[in-house]
């Protein structure tokens, strides 16, 4: 028989610990003027791309997940040189995922377990993650995050230029409502079975105004009213069994989006199902997409690439010292390949 040591309310079982509020964390770690400028500027740039007023390609590139702040900052400094190099052709945003959705079990990300040892020091994770995102933006490198837990996102929404709802949560009403109130472009991924319609439904829902229960900055549950997010869009990431960046799937998706008066261009995730979970295959996806873009394909407004300082991945083991420069979740291409990928995409945009 299972016994539960702590009971709260009627039939609910868990332990509780007090946590810093979003307002208190934002006060303790205020966004700097330089960081705020980076966020506002790049949000506007992505919106202009989605409106067809900026012809550049949006590129979300960076580690599968953040697990080592110092290495993430080293990556950001390298990426800044690429942002400057390709500023006329690419709108580059660093993938800075501080939470990780899991298919079953595993390390759930920097916020949940920043010490990678199952101690779950979430308040430390919140503090260090906010410090890191401020520092990255301070370099002039914009960040993109995944909205895994809407409550957590309240601590960081002011630091993201772009965000995404992942394949496992796109169907969630809570996430759709939350996105409807965010002041930035947000992508919805097709689900892990490859169903694109659920992402289209999500984008359509997020464009509307909603009244819903949410967390205010003081940490209290409140009734929130959103105005709708006109920049909700679709991210094609493949499925568990096949890719979906082929021209037929993209065209069908674009046609459906056009009929609904939604953003009718897509962002392609070069990893996950589209790489068949083989990180090295991302380079082949990039090569094919570059060729299409070079030949005038306007249905693709952006790509996502999983990239790190060192290629591959390492197996996470609690209490074991992990390398900072290599992924502990999905495999990533290394830095040299990242430069090659950005060069290739940039050249395609020049044609």
SVG drawing of the C-alpha trace seen along z (x, -y; Angstrom):
<svg xmlns="http://www.w3.org/2000/svg" viewBox="-13 -51 47 53">
<polyline fill="none" stroke="black" stroke-width="0.4" points="0.0,0.0 1.3,-3.5 1.2,-6.1 1.4,-9.8 3.1,-11.8 1.5,-15.2 -2.1,-15.9 -3.4,-19.3 -7.1,-19.8 -9.4,-16.9 -7.6,-14.0 -4.6,-16.0 -1.2,-14.8 2.1,-16.7 4.6,-18.7 4.7,-22.5 7.6,-25.0 7.2,-28.7 8.7,-30.2 9.8,-33.7 7.1,-35.5 7.6,-36.6 7.4,-40.2 10.0,-39.7 12.4,-38.0 12.0,-40.6 12.7,-43.3 15.8,-41.5 17.0,-40.8 15.7,-43.7 16.0,-43.6 18.8,-46.0 18.2,-48.8 20.5,-47.0 18.6,-43.7 15.2,-45.4 16.3,-47.0 17.4,-43.7 14.1,-42.0 11.9,-44.8 14.0,-45.2 14.0,-41.6 10.3,-41.0 9.6,-43.8 11.9,-42.3 10.2,-38.9 6.8,-40.5 8.0,-42.4 9.2,-39.1 5.7,-37.5 4.0,-40.6 6.1,-40.3 7.9,-43.6 11.3,-42.1 12.7,-39.6 15.2,-38.0 15.0,-34.4 14.4,-33.8 16.8,-31.3 16.3,-29.9 19.6,-28.2 21.2,-26.9 21.4,-24.0 18.6,-21.5 18.6,-22.7 20.6,-24.9 22.4,-23.0 25.6,-25.0 25.3,-28.8 29.0,-29.6 29.0,-27.4 25.7,-29.0 27.2,-32.4 30.3,-31.3 27.9,-30.0 26.1,-33.3 29.3,-35.3 30.2,-33.1 26.7,-33.5 26.9,-37.3 29.6,-37.3 27.2,-35.3 24.4,-37.7 26.6,-40.6 27.9,-38.7 24.5,-37.7 22.4,-40.7 21.3,-41.5 20.0,-38.0 19.2,-36.3 17.3,-37.3 19.1,-35.0 17.7,-34.1 19.5,-31.9 17.6,-28.9 17.7,-29.2 15.5,-26.4 15.5,-26.4 12.8,-23.8 12.5,-20.5 9.4,-18.5 10.0,-14.7 8.3,-11.9 8.5,-9.8 11.1,-10.5 14.5,-12.3 16.1,-15.6 13.4,-18.2 15.6,-21.2 17.7,-23.9 14.8,-25.5 13.6,-22.2 17.0,-20.8 19.9,-23.3 22.5,-21.1 21.6,-18.0 21.5,-15.9 17.8,-15.4 17.9,-18.0 15.3,-20.1 16.4,-23.5 13.8,-25.3 14.3,-28.7 18.0,-28.5 17.0,-27.5 14.7,-30.5 17.4,-32.9 20.2,-31.6 18.1,-31.2 16.9,-34.8 20.5,-36.0 21.6,-34.1 18.8,-35.3 19.6,-38.9 23.3,-38.4 22.7,-36.9 20.4,-39.7 22.9,-42.2 25.3,-40.9 22.8,-41.8 21.8,-38.2 18.0,-37.7 16.6,-34.5 13.9,-32.1 12.3,-29.9 9.8,-27.0 6.6,-27.7 6.4,-24.4 4.8,-25.7 2.8,-28.9 3.5,-29.7 7.2,-29.5 7.0,-31.6 5.7,-34.5 9.2,-34.8 10.9,-35.1 8.4,-36.4 10.0,-39.9 13.3,-38.4 12.2,-36.4 12.0,-37.7 10.3,-34.6 8.8,-31.5 7.3,-28.2 4.7,-25.7 6.1,-22.2 4.6,-19.1 3.4,-17.6 1.5,-20.8 0.2,-22.3 -3.3,-20.8 -3.4,-22.3 -6.1,-24.9 -4.1,-26.5 -1.1,-27.0 -3.3,-28.4 -4.9,-30.9 -1.5,-31.9 -0.1,-32.5 -3.0,-34.7 -1.7,-37.3 2.0,-37.2 3.5,-40.3 5.8,-38.3 5.5,-35.9 4.9,-32.4 5.1,-29.1 3.0,-26.0 4.5,-22.7 2.6,-19.9 2.2,-17.0 4.4,-14.0 2.1,-12.0 2.6,-14.5 -0.8,-16.1 -0.5,-19.6 -4.2,-20.4 -3.8,-20.6 -1.1,-23.3 -3.4,-25.2 -6.2,-25.0 -3.9,-26.3 -2.7,-29.3 -6.3,-30.1 -7.3,-29.9 -4.4,-32.0 -5.3,-34.8 -8.5,-35.3 -9.2,-37.2 -9.7,-34.9 -10.7,-35.1 -8.9,-32.5 -7.3,-31.7 -3.6,-32.6 -0.8,-33.8 -0.3,-37.6 3.1,-39.0 2.5,-38.9 2.0,-35.1 -1.8,-35.1 -4.3,-33.3 -6.2,-35.9 -8.7,-36.2 -6.8,-37.3 -8.1,-38.8 -6.0,-38.7 -6.3,-40.6 -5.2,-37.7 -1.8,-37.2 -1.9,-37.9 1.6,-36.5 0.9,-32.9 2.4,-30.6 3.2,-27.0 6.4,-25.0 6.7,-21.8 8.9,-19.3 8.1,-15.9 6.6,-13.0 7.9,-9.9 8.1,-8.0 8.6,-10.5 9.6,-14.0 7.1,-16.7 9.2,-19.4 8.3,-18.1 6.8,-20.6 3.4,-18.9 2.9,-19.1 4.1,-22.7 1.8,-23.6 -1.2,-21.9 -0.4,-23.7 0.0,-27.1 -3.4,-26.6 -5.2,-25.8 -3.6,-28.8 -4.5,-31.1 -8.2,-30.0 -8.2,-30.9 -6.4,-34.3 -3.6,-33.1 0.2,-33.6 0.5,-31.6 4.2,-30.8 5.9,-28.1 9.0,-27.6 10.8,-24.3 12.4,-22.5 15.4,-20.8 15.8,-18.4 13.4,-16.0 11.2,-14.1 12.6,-16.0 16.1,-14.6 14.8,-11.3 16.4,-12.0 19.8,-12.0 21.4,-15.3 23.9,-15.1 20.9,-14.8 20.1,-18.4 22.7,-19.4 20.9,-17.5 17.7,-19.2 19.4,-22.6 20.9,-21.8 17.5,-20.9 15.7,-23.9 18.5,-26.2 18.0,-24.9 14.3,-25.6 14.8,-29.1 17.4,-29.8 14.8,-28.7 12.2,-31.2 10.2,-29.2 8.4,-31.8 6.4,-29.4 9.3,-29.1 9.9,-32.1 12.3,-30.4 14.2,-27.4 15.2,-25.9 18.6,-24.2 19.8,-22.3 23.4,-23.3 26.1,-23.4 29.7,-24.1 30.6,-20.4 28.6,-17.9 26.6,-15.0 25.2,-14.5 26.2,-13.0 24.1,-10.8 22.9,-12.5 23.7,-10.8 22.7,-12.4 25.7,-13.5 28.1,-13.0 30.1,-16.0 28.9,-16.8 30.7,-18.6 29.4,-22.1 29.9,-22.3 27.8,-19.3 24.1,-18.6 22.7,-16.5 19.4,-16.0 19.1,-15.7 22.2,-15.5 23.3,-18.8 25.6,-19.7 28.8,-21.3 30.0,-24.9 31.9,-24.4 28.8,-22.9 26.7,-25.7 28.8,-28.3 28.5,-26.2 24.7,-26.0 24.3,-29.7 26.6,-30.5 24.5,-28.2 21.2,-29.7 22.6,-33.2 23.8,-32.5 20.4,-31.1 18.8,-34.3 21.1,-36.4 20.0,-34.6"/>
</svg>
